[in-house]
Amino acid sequence: MRNAWILERFAAVDRKDIDGFINMLSDDHQFIFGARPPVIGKDDARTVVLHFWEMIGRLRHNIWRVREAGDIAYVEALIEYERLDGNVVLVPCCDIVRHRDGELVEQRAYLDQAAIFADLSSGEHVYKAHWIDDIPSARKALGLLPEPEFL
């Protein structure tokens, strides 16, 4: 499968497999995650990713669509984040990933992390009306295939 590398990248993150993820990166790798400052190089990536993983429980990328153009892949996903309080929030995301010679060179993850870190002490959440609890039904309602669509 031509897109297997992109699925393995997200699978390593979902497993919180830091070595599996870091080993996919080039030495000059650059990563921009949301509105955070750029992460440059493997050592910086390891530090930043491990710190982020400490702030959440589990995560899972529900990939909807992958498009490739040359050395760039565009990935649309709905990410399940389990917060440390046990609540699960779903965040839409678009990743742009550039690869070279089998390594990931650049990644840009466009998402709004507000729901991950919002105060839920009131019992209600401003984003609750937008949560999607049933991924297969959501995919069907959007006219998407049950599995990621590769274009």
Buried (B, 14 or more C-beta within 10 A) or exposed (E): EEBEBBBBBBBBBBEBEBEBBBEBBBEEBBBBBBEEEEBEBBEBBBEBBEEBBEEBBEBBBBBBBBEBEEEEBBBBBBBBBBBEEEBBBBBBBEBBBBBEEEBBBBBBBEBEBEBBEBEBEEEEBEBEEEEBEEBEEBBEEEEBEEEBBBE
